[in-house]
Amino acid sequence: MQDWNIKGRSPQCVVTERPFVEDEPVYSALFFDQEGYERRDCNEEGWTKRPADWAPISTWTAPFKPTPTAPADPLKKDDIQGLLRILIQENDSSTKNARYLLAVMLERKRQLRTLDRRETEGEVFTVYEHTASGETWIIEDPKLRLDQLEPVQAEVTQLFKSRMA
């Protein structure tokens, strides 16, 4: 089973080690190795000086937004985002469909933005960035058909009742 954790944005460039400045372009690269996923963030200078052997599976650029001084509780239990965070941390394969549906709901609410879609070893996954915090969320696409959505919606409703009460 893959580890689909949330990856946070670094406050500084991994190459130059200079802290990012608000609204500065941040070049992000996602790598996969034996230990799982790794996110590396660079400023423009660092991106041009990055090692030649970097072979990311996904890259994107976004303006740097500082993390709020009082970050929200990562396990907030009163909304879609809170439930998705809990399910991602648990990483139970039986909730793969629910995690995907919750991520799509957050994408439609513009709380997550799609950075990339990749296929690895027959699995399709979407790389999202949380628009407020800059965290990277990796969600597997279970390739649901329209006739499978109603049971997944019922599963999500049951998860809300049992986990968020």
Backbone as CSV, one residue per row, in Angstrom:
resi,resn,N_x,N_y,N_z,CA_x,CA_y,CA_z,C_x,C_y,C_z
1,MET,0.849,-1.177,0.000,0.000,0.000,0.000,0.895,1.241,0.000
2,GLN,0.555,2.221,-0.839,1.310,3.468,-0.942,1.017,4.369,0.248
3,ASP,1.979,5.224,0.588,1.795,6.201,1.648,1.437,7.529,0.992
4,TRP,0.186,7.961,1.114,-0.303,9.169,0.451,-0.403,10.295,1.471
5,ASN,0.724,10.751,1.975,0.732,11.784,3.001,0.614,13.180,2.421
6,ILE,0.359,14.127,3.304,0.305,15.538,2.944,1.715,16.088,3.064
7,LYS,2.187,16.746,2.028,3.533,17.304,2.020,3.438,18.822,2.080
8,GLY,4.058,19.431,3.087,4.013,20.876,3.261,5.066,21.600,2.449
9,ARG,4.785,22.855,2.130,5.724,23.701,1.402,6.845,24.122,2.350
10,SER,8.066,24.155,1.843,9.213,24.573,2.629,9.211,26.095,2.759
11,PRO,9.731,26.655,3.857,9.806,28.111,3.987,11.028,28.702,3.293
12,GLN,11.914,27.819,2.778,13.129,28.318,2.127,13.512,27.407,0.967
13,CYS,14.369,27.932,0.096,14.845,27.203,-1.078,15.782,26.073,-0.637
14,VAL,15.595,24.875,-1.198,16.451,23.743,-0.834,17.847,23.862,-1.440
15,VAL,18.018,24.673,-2.477,19.325,24.826,-3.121,20.092,26.000,-2.521
16,THR,19.483,27.189,-2.489,20.185,28.387,-2.008,20.024,28.582,-0.497
17,GLU,19.039,27.916,0.102,18.713,28.018,1.529,18.224,29.408,1.934
18,ARG,17.883,30.243,0.949,17.345,31.566,1.227,15.845,31.445,1.487
19,PRO,15.328,32.082,2.552,13.884,32.041,2.817,13.102,32.689,1.672
20,PHE,11.920,32.152,1.424,11.050,32.720,0.394,10.441,34.027,0.889
21,VAL,10.122,34.894,-0.072,9.486,36.178,0.202,8.062,36.100,-0.353
22,GLU,7.118,36.755,0.323,5.726,36.712,-0.108,5.582,37.071,-1.586
23,ASP,4.803,36.274,-2.306,4.488,36.400,-3.733,5.656,36.076,-4.663
24,GLU,6.793,35.652,-4.130,7.914,35.212,-4.954,7.541,33.879,-5.614
25,PRO,7.882,33.677,-6.901,7.587,32.379,-7.525,8.373,31.259,-6.840
26,VAL,7.663,30.197,-6.489,8.294,29.015,-5.903,8.150,27.877,-6.901
27,TYR,9.278,27.280,-7.257,9.314,26.151,-8.178,9.351,24.894,-7.327
28,SER,8.322,24.060,-7.462,8.207,22.855,-6.642,8.370,21.623,-7.509
29,ALA,9.032,20.613,-6.950,9.248,19.352,-7.651,8.900,18.215,-6.702
30,LEU,8.210,17.210,-7.217,7.813,16.054,-6.428,8.603,14.846,-6.910
31,PHE,9.237,14.160,-5.969,10.061,12.994,-6.268,9.475,11.780,-5.566
32,PHE,9.776,10.590,-6.094,9.363,9.345,-5.464,10.561,8.422,-5.416
33,ASP,10.827,7.864,-4.221,11.898,6.878,-4.084,11.445,5.796,-3.105
34,GLN,12.375,4.968,-2.636,12.029,3.855,-1.754,11.336,4.329,-0.472
35,GLU,11.634,5.528,-0.018,11.064,6.039,1.223,9.726,6.741,1.023
36,GLY,9.290,6.909,-0.215,8.010,7.554,-0.491,8.179,8.848,-1.260
37,TYR,7.244,9.773,-1.056,7.245,11.033,-1.784,8.054,12.089,-1.045
38,GLU,8.730,12.932,-1.823,9.483,14.051,-1.272,9.213,15.276,-2.131
39,ARG,8.939,16.380,-1.488,8.710,17.650,-2.177,9.926,18.531,-1.946
40,ARG,10.426,19.156,-3.021,11.537,20.105,-2.929,11.093,21.422,-3.557
41,ASP,11.307,22.521,-2.814,10.901,23.849,-3.267,12.130,24.713,-3.489
42,CYS,12.105,25.489,-4.601,13.239,26.354,-4.959,12.750,27.746,-5.339
43,ASN,13.626,28.740,-5.104,13.376,30.056,-5.682,13.921,30.028,-7.110
44,GLU,13.794,31.127,-7.825,14.209,31.132,-9.233,15.698,30.824,-9.383
45,GLU,16.517,31.421,-8.535,17.965,31.168,-8.597,18.268,29.695,-8.327
46,GLY,17.638,29.134,-7.304,17.845,27.728,-6.968,17.380,26.800,-8.072
47,TRP,16.287,27.168,-8.732,15.764,26.323,-9.814,16.754,26.263,-10.968
48,THR,17.382,27.392,-11.272,18.363,27.386,-12.378,19.649,26.669,-11.969
49,LYS,19.941,26.612,-10.663,21.160,25.955,-10.184,20.904,24.538,-9.647
50,ARG,19.695,24.016,-9.823,19.366,22.701,-9.272,20.276,21.628,-9.886
51,PRO,20.499,20.548,-9.170,21.347,19.474,-9.685,20.807,18.903,-11.000
52,ALA,21.701,18.576,-11.886,21.326,18.045,-13.199,20.648,16.681,-13.097
53,ASP,20.906,15.950,-12.024,20.342,14.605,-11.896,18.937,14.575,-11.285
54,TRP,18.350,15.736,-11.008,16.980,15.750,-10.496,16.049,15.166,-11.551
55,ALA,15.233,14.213,-11.168,14.267,13.607,-12.082,12.906,13.556,-11.392
56,PRO,12.243,14.721,-11.247,10.952,14.745,-10.546,9.859,14.069,-11.363
57,ILE,8.846,13.579,-10.642,7.692,13.004,-11.333,6.651,14.074,-11.640
58,SER,6.793,15.236,-10.982,5.867,16.338,-11.221,6.533,17.645,-10.803
59,THR,6.231,18.727,-11.526,6.738,20.054,-11.168,5.619,21.078,-11.337
60,TRP,5.711,22.178,-10.592,4.751,23.268,-10.704,5.351,24.527,-10.101
61,THR,4.744,25.653,-10.419,5.179,26.941,-9.891,3.964,27.650,-9.309
62,ALA,4.168,28.283,-8.151,3.090,29.038,-7.507,3.716,30.144,-6.673
63,PRO,2.998,31.247,-6.473,3.540,32.319,-5.627,3.604,31.876,-4.168
64,PHE,4.643,32.286,-3.470,4.813,31.935,-2.065,3.858,32.746,-1.205
65,LYS,3.155,32.073,-0.349,2.284,32.702,0.644,2.744,32.197,2.004
66,PRO,3.136,33.104,2.898,3.592,32.664,4.223,2.494,31.899,4.968
67,THR,2.916,30.957,5.772,1.979,30.205,6.603,1.418,31.147,7.662
68,PRO,0.124,31.114,7.878,-0.453,31.980,8.918,0.236,31.740,10.261
69,THR,0.334,32.788,11.081,1.037,32.679,12.359,0.398,31.648,13.282
70,ALA,-0.901,31.510,13.241,-1.580,30.489,14.039,-2.219,29.488,13.088
71,PRO,-1.474,28.435,12.688,-2.030,27.483,11.725,-3.269,26.777,12.267
72,ALA,-4.157,26.460,11.363,-5.384,25.770,11.744,-5.040,24.375,12.258
73,ASP,-5.883,23.875,13.131,-5.711,22.522,13.645,-5.781,21.548,12.473
74,PRO,-4.725,20.740,12.234,-4.723,19.848,11.080,-5.799,18.779,11.134
75,LEU,-6.370,18.527,12.306,-7.420,17.527,12.418,-8.758,18.163,12.759
76,LYS,-9.016,19.322,12.166,-10.279,20.010,12.392,-11.420,19.057,12.043
77,LYS,-12.383,18.949,12.933,-13.393,17.907,12.788,-14.759,18.422,12.395
78,ASP,-14.836,19.540,11.704,-16.171,20.052,11.401,-16.399,20.314,9.923
79,ASP,-15.561,19.777,9.067,-15.759,20.062,7.655,-15.166,18.973,6.763
80,ILE,-15.356,19.138,5.483,-14.861,18.190,4.482,-13.352,18.048,4.587
81,GLN,-12.676,19.184,4.709,-11.224,19.181,4.789,-10.728,18.402,6.009
82,GLY,-11.391,18.580,7.132,-11.006,17.859,8.343,-11.136,16.354,8.178
83,LEU,-12.248,15.917,7.588,-12.443,14.487,7.364,-11.398,13.951,6.393
84,LEU,-11.123,14.692,5.325,-10.120,14.231,4.363,-8.749,14.115,5.023
85,ARG,-8.375,15.081,5.853,-7.084,15.012,6.560,-7.004,13.750,7.425
86,ILE,-8.084,13.454,8.139,-8.112,12.266,8.984,-7.935,11.007,8.138
87,LEU,-8.678,10.914,7.034,-8.614,9.723,6.189,-7.233,9.573,5.533
88,ILE,-6.616,10.685,5.140,-5.277,10.617,4.555,-4.287,10.112,5.590
89,GLN,-4.372,10.623,6.805,-3.436,10.191,7.853,-3.632,8.718,8.207
90,GLU,-4.864,8.250,8.204,-5.125,6.836,8.499,-4.635,5.942,7.365
91,ASN,-4.722,6.426,6.122,-4.250,5.715,4.933,-4.825,4.302,4.824
92,ASP,-6.112,4.162,5.114,-6.801,2.877,5.022,-7.299,2.707,3.582
93,SER,-6.905,1.620,2.942,-7.286,1.415,1.541,-8.797,1.356,1.343
94,SER,-9.546,1.015,2.392,-11.003,0.920,2.248,-11.665,2.293,2.091
95,THR,-10.940,3.375,2.378,-11.519,4.719,2.228,-10.979,5.450,1.001
96,LYS,-10.348,4.737,0.094,-9.767,5.347,-1.109,-10.825,6.106,-1.915
97,ASN,-11.995,5.502,-2.108,-13.056,6.162,-2.880,-13.543,7.430,-2.178
98,ALA,-13.707,7.351,-0.863,-14.176,8.512,-0.100,-13.141,9.635,-0.141
99,ARG,-11.853,9.302,-0.020,-10.810,10.327,-0.082,-10.845,11.039,-1.432
100,TYR,-11.028,10.277,-2.483,-11.076,10.868,-3.821,-12.278,11.814,-3.954
101,LEU,-13.439,11.369,-3.514,-14.648,12.190,-3.613,-14.506,13.464,-2.786
102,LEU,-13.964,13.360,-1.574,-13.754,14.541,-0.735,-12.777,15.520,-1.395
103,ALA,-11.712,15.004,-2.010,-10.742,15.872,-2.693,-11.403,16.600,-3.856
104,VAL,-12.241,15.909,-4.604,-12.950,16.548,-5.723,-13.879,17.639,-5.200
105,MET,-14.530,17.381,-4.078,-15.408,18.394,-3.480,-14.611,19.642,-3.090
106,LEU,-13.427,19.432,-2.494,-12.583,20.568,-2.107,-12.028,21.297,-3.326
107,GLU,-11.766,20.546,-4.380,-11.299,21.181,-5.615,-12.394,22.080,-6.180
108,ARG,-13.611,21.620,-6.145,-14.727,22.430,-6.656,-14.979,23.655,-5.784
109,LYS,-14.637,23.572,-4.497,-14.770,24.723,-3.594,-13.533,25.620,-3.672
110,ARG,-12.600,25.272,-4.546,-11.351,26.015,-4.767,-10.450,26.047,-3.531
111,GLN,-10.571,25.024,-2.700,-9.675,24.894,-1.553,-8.453,24.057,-1.918
112,LEU,-8.603,23.221,-2.942,-7.485,22.460,-3.500,-7.388,22.814,-4.972
113,ARG,-6.143,22.868,-5.470,-5.979,23.095,-6.900,-5.128,21.971,-7.454
114,THR,-5.525,21.457,-8.613,-4.813,20.364,-9.260,-3.509,20.879,-9.834
115,LEU,-2.425,20.191,-9.472,-1.109,20.531,-10.003,-0.701,19.566,-11.105
116,ASP,-1.063,18.295,-10.937,-0.614,17.284,-11.888,-1.426,16.012,-11.706
117,ARG,-1.465,15.204,-12.752,-2.037,13.854,-12.694,-0.975,12.923,-13.261
118,ARG,-0.686,11.848,-12.550,0.356,10.912,-12.960,-0.129,9.480,-12.820
119,GLU,0.463,8.608,-13.641,0.207,7.182,-13.523,1.519,6.509,-13.184
120,THR,1.496,5.694,-12.125,2.669,4.953,-11.691,2.244,3.531,-11.371
121,GLU,2.861,2.579,-12.015,2.581,1.169,-11.753,1.089,0.860,-11.807
122,GLY,0.406,1.411,-12.790,-1.012,1.146,-12.977,-1.949,1.968,-12.102
123,GLU,-1.422,2.735,-11.158,-2.246,3.587,-10.299,-2.175,5.015,-10.816
124,VAL,-3.318,5.686,-10.831,-3.375,7.081,-11.231,-3.530,7.908,-9.968
125,PHE,-2.733,8.958,-9.833,-2.887,9.825,-8.685,-2.880,11.275,-9.122
126,THR,-3.525,12.101,-8.320,-3.602,13.537,-8.576,-2.815,14.242,-7.486
127,VAL,-2.002,15.203,-7.908,-1.242,16.030,-6.973,-2.012,17.332,-6.831
128,TYR,-2.436,17.620,-5.604,-3.169,18.842,-5.303,-2.303,19.751,-4.438
129,GLU,-2.577,21.060,-4.516,-1.988,21.996,-3.578,-3.131,22.666,-2.829
130,HIS,-3.009,22.702,-1.503,-4.003,23.384,-0.684,-3.789,24.880,-0.891
131,THR,-4.817,25.589,-1.338,-4.652,26.987,-1.739,-4.273,27.903,-0.591
132,ALA,-4.686,27.597,0.629,-4.362,28.476,1.759,-3.009,28.167,2.382
133,SER,-2.692,26.883,2.560,-1.476,26.517,3.292,-0.298,26.170,2.392
134,GLY,-0.555,25.854,1.107,0.520,25.451,0.211,0.917,23.993,0.361
135,GLU,0.206,23.229,1.215,0.512,21.810,1.386,0.227,21.069,0.085
136,THR,0.976,20.007,-0.142,0.751,19.144,-1.289,0.009,17.904,-0.812
137,TRP,-1.098,17.590,-1.459,-1.905,16.427,-1.108,-1.881,15.490,-2.303
138,ILE,-1.585,14.233,-2.086,-1.524,13.243,-3.158,-2.682,12.273,-2.953
139,ILE,-3.594,12.249,-3.924,-4.812,11.448,-3.801,-4.882,10.473,-4.971
140,GLU,-5.062,9.203,-4.647,-5.195,8.188,-5.690,-6.567,8.291,-6.346
141,ASP,-6.599,8.161,-7.658,-7.842,8.174,-8.421,-8.330,6.731,-8.539
142,PRO,-9.452,6.387,-7.898,-9.935,5.006,-7.953,-10.666,4.666,-9.255
143,LYS,-10.707,5.603,-10.183,-11.337,5.385,-11.498,-12.808,4.985,-11.353
144,LEU,-13.534,5.786,-10.572,-14.950,5.530,-10.341,-15.781,5.794,-11.590
145,ARG,-16.807,4.986,-11.765,-17.787,5.206,-12.825,-18.979,5.946,-12.212
146,LEU,-19.774,6.582,-13.047,-20.938,7.329,-12.555,-21.878,6.462,-11.729
147,ASP,-22.051,5.201,-12.118,-22.972,4.334,-11.379,-22.399,3.924,-10.014
148,GLN,-21.154,4.267,-9.715,-20.547,3.949,-8.421,-20.580,5.139,-7.458
149,LEU,-20.995,6.301,-7.924,-20.948,7.496,-7.082,-21.931,7.473,-5.920
150,GLU,-23.141,6.981,-6.150,-24.145,6.996,-5.082,-23.687,6.213,-3.847
151,PRO,-23.140,4.994,-4.000,-22.646,4.288,-2.806,-21.487,5.024,-2.120
152,VAL,-20.634,5.684,-2.885,-19.517,6.423,-2.293,-20.049,7.641,-1.537
153,GLN,-21.063,8.310,-2.084,-21.676,9.433,-1.379,-22.277,8.964,-0.050
154,ALA,-22.905,7.799,-0.056,-23.470,7.241,1.179,-22.345,6.911,2.171
155,GLU,-21.227,6.402,1.660,-20.066,6.098,2.512,-19.535,7.372,3.163
156,VAL,-19.434,8.457,2.385,-18.947,9.728,2.923,-19.912,10.253,3.990
157,THR,-21.195,10.168,3.736,-22.195,10.599,4.718,-22.048,9.806,6.013
158,GLN,-21.838,8.495,5.890,-21.660,7.638,7.076,-20.362,8.000,7.806
159,LEU,-19.299,8.300,7.065,-18.030,8.696,7.679,-18.190,9.990,8.466
160,PHE,-18.944,10.955,7.911,-19.213,12.203,8.620,-19.946,11.922,9.934
161,LYS,-20.955,11.064,9.856,-21.752,10.764,11.053,-20.907,10.066,12.118
162,SER,-20.070,9.129,11.696,-19.313,8.345,12.667,-18.038,9.039,13.151
163,ARG,-17.405,9.857,12.311,-16.118,10.448,12.662,-16.183,11.894,13.114
164,MET,-17.198,12.609,12.685,-17.250,14.031,12.935,-18.307,14.402,13.974
165,ALA,-18.908,13.416,14.590,-19.958,13.699,15.592,-19.375,14.172,16.889
